[in-house]
Amino acid sequence: MNVIEKRQVSMGEKIAFGMGMLANQMFPAALGVFLIVLVQDFGFSPLAWGFIFFAPRAFDAITDPIMGFISDNTRSRWGRRRPYVFVGAILLGISYIAMWQLDRENSLQFNFIYFMSFSLLFYLGLTIFSVPYVAMGYEMSDDFHERTSIMAIAQFIGQWAWVIAPWFWVIVYDPKQFEDVDTGVQTLSVWVAIPCTLLAMIPALFIKSRSTLDRDDFKTISIKSMISSFIEIIISTFQAFLIPQFLRLAIATFLVFNSFNIIAAFTFLIIVHHMFNGDPGAAGIWPAMHGCVGALCTTFLVIPVVTQMSKKLGKKQTFIITQAISIIGYILFWFLFVPGKPRLFLWALPFHSFGIGGLFTLMMSMTADVCDIDEYRTGKRREGTIGAVYWWMVKFGHAFAGLLGGVILWWVGFDPDPVASEASITGLRFFYSALPILGVLGAIGVMWHYDVTEESAEQTRRALADRKAAQGTH
């Protein structure tokens, strides 16, 4: 039996990958904060706000699998991922700045069309960057636990986006910083985009990749071949869902991440309107403290604990335990959002943070394990396609969450002008606790019979090594 050859991943490369994760999370984190001003200050209706969430991510349903196919089959002296990561980073930065050059003196219809147009361009850039970037991470190691270490370091660095981004609420609404919200988002978008663009370029510049110029097993990338290969792209997408282990990962992620994102945007609204009578200025730092403290808990508590638990208990068991802990946090939120006592809700955050923090630390590592299963079954190494399909589920969940979030705001009768009604805020608080709990319970049920263990993953890698040795390939 052949000894499995494993490329050593240096700490420098792990950190470089983590810098890309910081950009990959900072752009959406900042976007989620900024989007509140569309309802709070620019007059967008809840349904229009929900559509803005949904449409660009539905666009991803088309572009992500295509980008995965392109990335998997690119012949380049720099490897098949790095050129796209670099170009996508630039497009992200330019489109993000352009998207937020809004002015409330323009008509609501103009602002809606303007924002939607640049939002589609932004999400195209995110696809070009993120699909090859995530696939790059899957390729970095063949080792079961090293994969978790890579993703843990990346998530540790990436979580700082959620520490920083909530403070944008404070900055935007601070009259000492900006004369109005319009100027705030216009200026702050530049502050966000430039450093994040530079961070997004780091993986392309510093992570090693082999030349793929001599690969004769790749499909030709051209408009003509893309059209002829479109059916193959669709087939490859469905083939990913035919892998039982991957299907469980995708559904569990959709349930946890979707339910979390439905209520995430309500945090600002609940704190401002329930705890501070609809005055963002009076709410001060507390909306930011919610996101910041939660992210710090994830960074310094959840990720280290999850990494160690995974080594001792296995990835599936760790996932189930961490998600169960998050339910405690969602229950506590119902009791700890108390007007006049904002410090109380901080006690729920350590429990709440185990949900998303545990999800992505483990799921990205588990998806890399599934790539081995896919190669064993198909004979093809398709991290780009598998990663694109997985993150399509994440983005689709985010899109569905935004749309449903807008519907919930409409259904409970939320209206920030002049002051939201007590009944509408009670409705938001109910959904804030109940929806994530249902999503987590569903995810635990789906993952209960997930069967990839350290032993089975090792067997798959050895079988792949034996087959490659017999075929004389690497």
N, C-alpha and C positions, 0 to 999 in steps of 0.2 A: 504494500500500500504506500502511496506517495505521501511525503511530508508536505503539508500545505505551506506554500510560501506566502508570507505576509509582509507587505511593505510597511516599514516603520514610519509612523506619522509623528513628526516632530511637534513640540509644543508651539513653535512658531507658526506652523501650518494650521494647527488647531485654533490659535488665536486669530490668524488671518481669516479663517472660515467664520469665526465668531464675529469679527468686524462686519462681515457681510450680513450676518444675522441681525446685527444691531441696525443696519440700514433697512433690512428686509422687514423689521418690526417697527422701526421709527416712522417710516412713511405711513403705514396704516394707522399707527397709534396717533400720530399727529392729525391725520385725516379724520379719525373718529372724534377727536376733540373739536376740530374746526367745524365739522358738519353741524354741531349743535347751533352755531350762529345762524345757519340757514333758516331754522325755525324760530329761534329766540330773537333774532335781530333783522333778518332780511325778508321776513314775511312769507316764507315758503309754507305751504299747507303740509300737514302730516302725511297725506297721501303722496304729494310731490316729493317730499323728503324720502319716503319709503321707496319710490320709483328710482330716485337718484342712487340709493343703495343697491337696488336690484339690477337695473339695466346694465351697468358696466361689468358686473360680475357674471351676468348671463352671457355677455360678450366673451368672457373668459372661457365659457363652456366650449366655444369654437376654437379660440386661439391657443389654449393650453395644450390640448392633445397634438395640435399641429406643431407647436414649438417643441414638444417632447420628441416628436418624430424627427424634426429638423436637427435637434441637438444630438440625438442618438446616431445620426447618419452623416455628420459633418466631417469632412476631411480637411485638416488644418495642421500646420506645423506647430500651432499652439495648443493642440488638443481640440476636442469637440465641444467643450463647454466655455472656455475662457473668453473667446471673442464676443460671444453673446452677452456674457455677464458685464463686460466692459461697455459695450454699446447700449445695453439696456439701462445701465446706471446713468448714463448721460441723458437718455430720453426721459427717465424718471424725474431727474432734477429739473429739466427745462419745463416739462408739462406740469409739474406740481406748482411751480412759481406762477405759470400762466393761468392755471385753474383758479387761483385765489385772487386775481386782480379784479375783484367785484366792486361795484359801487351801488349803494342802495338808491341813488338818484336815477339809475337806469330802471326800466320797467321790469316787473317781476318776470314777464315772459322772456325778455332779453337775457336776464340773469340766469334763468333756468336753462335756456338753450346754450348760452355761453359756457356755463359750468358743466353741463352734460357733455358738450363736445370735447372740452379739454380733459374731462374725467375719462372718457373713452380712450384718449391718447395716453393718459397716465397709466391706465390699466393695461394697455398694449405694452408700454415700457416695462411695467411690472412683470408681465408674462415673459418678455424677452430676457429680463434679468433673472427672475426667480426660478423658472423651470430648470435652466441649466445649472444655476447656483445650487439648488437643492440636490440635483443629480450628482453634482461634484462632491457633495458631502457623503452621499451613499457610496461613492467609489473610493473614498479615502482609506478604508480598512476592510479586511475580510474577517476580522476578529469579533466574536459575539459581544464581548464586554467593552472592547475598544470602541466599537460603534456607539455604545451608550456614553462613554467618556467624551468622544468627539461632540456628540449632540448636547451633553450636559454643559460642556465649556461654551458651546455656541449659545445655548439658552441662557447661561449665566451672563454672558456679555449682552445678548439680545434683550434681556429683561430690563436693562437700564433704559431702554426706550420707554417702558411703561412707568419708570421712575420719573423720567424727565417730562414726558408729554403732558401729564395732568396739570403741570404748572403753567402750561400755555393758557388754560382757562383763567388763571390769575393774571397773567401778563396781558392778555387781550382785553380784559375788562378793567384794567388799572388805568384810571384817567391820568396818572402821573407818567405813564409810559406812552399812551396813544390818546389822541383827542377823540377818537371814536373807534368802534369795532372794525369798520371798513379799513381804516389805516392799519389797525392791528393785524388783521389777517393778511393784508397785502405785504406788510413788512416781515411778519413772522414767517411767512411761507419761504422767503429768501433765506432767513436764518436757518430754517430747517433743511431746505433743499441742498444748499451748497455743501455743508459738511456730510450730509447723508450720501450725496453723490460720490464724494471722495471715499467714504467708507465702503460703499458698494463696489468700488473699483478694486479694493485691496485683494479679494480672492483671485481676481483675474490676473493680478500682478505677481502674487507671491505663492500661490499654491501650484505645486508641480503637476504638469500634465504631459503625457507622452504625445508625440506627433501621431496623427492619424492619416497622414498623406498616403501611406502605403496600404491602407485597409481596402481590400477588394470585396469585402462582404457587406459594405455599406450601400444603401440606396443612393442614387444620384439625386442631388438637391437642385431642382430647377422648377420653374413654374409648370412646365409640361409634366415633369415627373411628379410634382406635388398633386396635380389634378388627377393623374393616373393612379397615384398612391393614396388618394383620399379614402377610398374604400378600405385599404389596408390600415390606415390610421384609425378608422372607425372600428375595424375588426380588432386591432391591437388594444383599443380602449376597452372593448367588451371582454377581450381575453383577460385583461387585468382583473375585471370583476368576477371572472370565472375561477380565479384562485381563491379558494374558500377563506384562507387566512387573511388575504388582502381585503376581501369583502368585509370581514369582521372589523378590521382596522378602519376602513373607510366609513362604515356605518356608525361605529362607536365615536369616531372623531366628529362626524356630522351631528350626532345627537348632543355631545358635550359642548362642542364649539358653537353650534347653532343656537342652543338654548342660552348659553352664556352671552352671545352677542345680541340676542333679542333684547336682553335687559340691560346690557352694558351702557347703552346711551341714556337709559333712564336714570343712571346714578346722579348725573348733574341735575336733572329735573327734580328728582326726589329731594336731594339735599337743599336745593335752592327754594323750591316751592313748598315743601313739607316742613323743613326745619328753619327756613329763613324768610317765610312769607313772600316768596317770589322775587327777592332782591338779590341779584348776583353779587353786588358789591358787599352786602352784609354777609353773604356766604363766605367771602374772603378766600382763605386757603383750603377750606374743608373739602370742596370737590377734588382739589389737587391731592390733598392728604389721602383720600380714599384710594386713588390709583397709585400714588407714590408708595404708601406704606404696604399696600398689597403686593406691589412689584418687589419691594425690598424683602418682604417675607418670602416671595418666590425665589429671589436671588440667593439669599443667605440661609434660608431654612429648607424650602421645598426641594430645590435642585440637589444640594448635597445629600439630603435624606433619601431622595428617590434613587440617586446613583448608588448609594450603599445598599439600600433595600433590594434593588434590582440584582446586585451581585449575590446577595444571600438568599433571596426568596424567588427570584426569577421575574421577568418583565410582566407577565400576565398578573401574577399575584400582587405585585407592587401597584399595577394599574388599578386593580379592584379596590385595594385598601385606600389608596390616595383619593380616588373618586368618592368613596364612602365618607372619608373625612370632610370633603368639600360640602357634603350635604349638611353637616353641622353648621357650617358658615352661612349657608343660605337660610336655614331656619333662624339663626341668630339675628340676621338682618331684619326680619319681621319685627323683632322685639327691640332692637337697638338703634333704629332710626327714630330718635326721640327729639322733638323740637326743644331747642335750648340746651341740649346735652350732646353736642356732636362728637365728643370724645368716645362715647359709648360704642359707636359702630366700629371703631378701630379693633375692638376685641374679636369681632367676627372675621377679620381679614386673614389671620394666620390659617384658619380652617378653610376659608374660601379659596385661598391661594393654591391649595393642593390640587384643585380641579384642573385649571389650564396649565399650571406649572408642571404637574405630573404628566398631563396629556402629551405635550409636545416633546418633552425630554424622552419619553418612552416610545411614542409612536414613530418618530423619525428613525430611531434605532431599529424598531420592529419592521418598519418598511424596508430598511436595508436588508434585513434577514429574508424578507419576502422576495427581494430581487434575486437572491440565490435560488430560491425555489422556482421562480420564473425562468431563470437561465437553464436550470436542470430540465425543465419540462419542454422549453421551446428551443434551446440551444443558442438563444440570443441574449446579449447583455443589454437590458433596456431600462436603465435607471431613469433616463429622461422621460420615457413613456409612463413608467410606473409612478415616478414622482409627479408628473403632470396630472395624472388621473387622481392621485391622492390629494394634491393641492387644489385640483378642480373641485373636489368634494368640500374642501375647506372653504374655498371661495364661494361655491354655490351655497353652502351653509350660511356664510356671511351675507350673501345676497338675499337669501330667503329670510334671514333674520332681520335685515334692514327693511324689507317689504312688510314682514309681519309686525315689526316694531312700529312702523307707520300706521298699520291697520289698528294695532292696539291703542296707540295714541288717539286715533280717531274714534275708536269704539268706546273708550272710557270718557271721551269728551274733553280731552286735554286742550286747554287754550291758555297760553301764557299772558294774554293781554285782556284785562289788566292783571288778574291774579287767578291762577288755576283753582278750580273748585275742590273742596275737600273730597267729594266722591271720586273725582278723576284721579286724585293723588292716591287714595286708598286702592283704587283699581290698579294703578301702576305698582304699588307696593306688593299687592297680592301676586301679580305676574312676576315681580322681581324675585320672589322666593319660590313660587310654585313651579314655574316653567323649568328652571335649571335642575330642580330636584327630579322632575319627571325625565328630563334628558339624561341625567347621570344614571338613574335607575335603569333606563333602557340600555345605556351603553354597558353597564355592568352585566346585564343579561346577555347582550350580544357577545361579550368577551369571555363569558364563563367557560365556553368550550374551545377557546383559542388553543391550538395544540403545538405551537412552535416553542421548543425548549432549547436550552443550551446544548443538550445532547443531540436532539434532532437537527439543529442548525449545523453542528459539527459534522454529522453524518452527511448532510447535503453538500457541505464544502469539500469533504473528502471524496465524495462521488464525483463532483465537478473536477477536482484535481486529477483523479484517476482517468476520467474521460479525456481531459485535455492532454494528459501524458500519452495516452494511447493514440490520440490523433496527432500528436506532435505539435500542439498549439500552446499558446501562453495566455 
